Amino acid sequence: MTTSLAQPPQPPLRTRHSLARKIVIDLTIMTAIGVILAFIGPFGSFEEPLGYRLVSWVGFSWIGYAIYSPMGPLVDRVAGALDLPTAPLWVVAAAAASLPMTAAVYAMGYLPGPVPWPSLEVFFTRYPYVFVIGGGVTALFYMLETRKSAAPQPAPADQPQPDSPAPAVPNPLLDALPPALGSDIIALEMEDHYVRVHTALGSELVLMRLRDAIAHVAMIEGRQVHRSWWVARGAVEEVLREGRNVRLVLARGVEAPIARAQVSELKEAGWI
């Protein structure tokens, strides 16, 4: 008997380009934060020469980005799998990421010479400072992305004339789909930083948060049935029950889990 390992789906080329662009922008922001911290000189670093502070704080910023940024997909995955609120998970993730970051900050203070093994007292004396800065920068990025996604679209200045066609409203979610998949969206599924858009003809990964994608399908009757899933009501073909677990079967055999807290609400709404 042979066993084959399924390879994880690869994002499309344009999605990888979008991710690369995001990383470049994020690192530019982190560089600016490092420069600002170098000039401020917090936690006693102002006594060091400016050149040393610039190299140190910009280096800390880049290392911090490498350590803290993977926490986003991890929080989304755990929140979706366990149906948990994201706020406390972000606190736990930032606290966990601050441990290796504290070690990196400690080690960089001794480079290029040998790095002595720190005592627990020294390590945890520096840990709160690292947690404050790392958690603060993480919160800043979260707020920037939230505001960007929630920014309202500008309203047209004039109403179209009766004999003029209504101007097309751009939809970033539909625009990201290849034409071969059509526009009949049946479900949205969160996968790390991506959303897998399920249509009646197939699926595609799009670099977008689930809540942003849901806002772009407001014209379709549907609802978020799970922290990781939004489902179009017209796409539901069957309801599967396995003990306390309930799933919606959609077109093309796509199955969407229902959060336990949503079961009674879906019953009242006539979904199941």
URWOMO-V794155 format. One record per backbone hydrogen bond with DSSP energy under -1.0 kcal/mol. CO is the residue of the C=O (numbers start at 0). NH is the residue of the N-H. E is the energy in kcal/mol with one decimal. If there is no record, write none. Layout:
co | nh | e
CO | NH | E
CO | NH | E
//
This chain:
co | nh | e
11 | 15 | -2.1
12 | 16 | -2.1
13 | 17 | -1.9
14 | 18 | -2.2
15 | 19 | -2.5
16 | 20 | -2.4
17 | 21 | -2.1
18 | 22 | -2.3
19 | 23 | -2.3
20 | 24 | -2.3
21 | 25 | -2.8
22 | 26 | -2.8
23 | 27 | -1.9
24 | 28 | -2.2
25 | 29 | -2.6
26 | 30 | -2.3
27 | 31 | -2.1
28 | 32 | -2.3
29 | 33 | -2.5
30 | 34 | -2.3
31 | 35 | -2.3
32 | 36 | -2.6
33 | 37 | -2.0
34 | 38 | -2.0
35 | 39 | -2.1
36 | 40 | -3.2
40 | 45 | -1.2
41 | 44 | -1.7
44 | 47 | -1.8
48 | 52 | -2.2
49 | 53 | -2.7
50 | 54 | -2.2
51 | 55 | -2.5
52 | 56 | -2.9
53 | 57 | -2.2
54 | 58 | -1.9
55 | 59 | -2.8
56 | 60 | -2.2
57 | 61 | -2.2
58 | 62 | -2.5
59 | 63 | -2.8
60 | 64 | -2.0
61 | 65 | -2.0
62 | 66 | -1.7
63 | 67 | -3.3
64 | 68 | -2.0
67 | 70 | -1.8
68 | 71 | -1.5
69 | 73 | -1.4
70 | 74 | -2.8
71 | 75 | -2.4
72 | 76 | -2.5
73 | 77 | -2.6
74 | 78 | -2.8
75 | 79 | -2.2
76 | 80 | -2.6
77 | 81 | -2.7
78 | 82 | -1.0
78 | 83 | -1.2
85 | 89 | -2.4
86 | 90 | -1.6
87 | 91 | -2.2
88 | 92 | -2.7
89 | 93 | -2.7
90 | 94 | -2.3
91 | 95 | -2.3
92 | 96 | -2.7
93 | 97 | -1.5
95 | 98 | -1.2
96 | 100 | -1.6
97 | 101 | -2.1
98 | 102 | -1.8
99 | 103 | -2.2
100 | 104 | -2.5
101 | 105 | -2.4
102 | 106 | -2.4
103 | 107 | -2.5
106 | 109 | -1.8
109 | 112 | -1.5
118 | 122 | -2.6
119 | 123 | -2.7
121 | 125 | -1.4
122 | 126 | -1.5
125 | 129 | -1.9
126 | 130 | -2.7
127 | 131 | -2.3
128 | 132 | -2.1
129 | 133 | -3.1
130 | 134 | -2.7
131 | 135 | -1.8
132 | 136 | -2.6
133 | 137 | -2.2
134 | 138 | -2.4
135 | 139 | -2.0
136 | 140 | -2.3
137 | 141 | -2.1
138 | 142 | -2.3
139 | 143 | -2.3
140 | 144 | -2.3
141 | 145 | -2.2
142 | 146 | -2.7
143 | 147 | -2.2
144 | 148 | -2.2
145 | 149 | -1.8
160 | 163 | -2.0
170 | 174 | -2.8
171 | 175 | -1.0
173 | 176 | -1.2
177 | 180 | -1.9
178 | 181 | -1.5
182 | 184 | -1.6
183 | 199 | -1.5
185 | 231 | -2.5
186 | 197 | -2.6
187 | 229 | -2.2
188 | 195 | -3.7
190 | 193 | -2.5
193 | 190 | -2.6
194 | 205 | -2.2
195 | 188 | -2.1
196 | 203 | -1.4
197 | 185 | -2.7
197 | 186 | -1.6
201 | 198 | -3.6
203 | 196 | -3.1
205 | 194 | -2.6
205 | 207 | -1.3
208 | 212 | -2.3
209 | 213 | -2.6
210 | 214 | -1.4
211 | 215 | -1.1
213 | 216 | -1.3
216 | 219 | -2.0
220 | 232 | -2.3
222 | 230 | -2.5
224 | 258 | -2.8
225 | 228 | -1.3
227 | 189 | -2.7
228 | 225 | -1.6
229 | 187 | -2.6
230 | 222 | -1.9
231 | 234 | -1.4
232 | 235 | -1.4
237 | 248 | -3.2
239 | 246 | -2.6
241 | 244 | -2.0
244 | 241 | -2.9
245 | 257 | -2.4
246 | 239 | -2.9
247 | 255 | -2.7
248 | 236 | -3.3
248 | 237 | -1.5
249 | 252 | -1.4
250 | 253 | -1.3
253 | 249 | -3.8
255 | 247 | -3.1
258 | 261 | -1.8
261 | 265 | -2.6
262 | 266 | -2.0
263 | 267 | -2.2
264 | 268 | -1.8
265 | 270 | -2.6
266 | 269 | -1.1
//
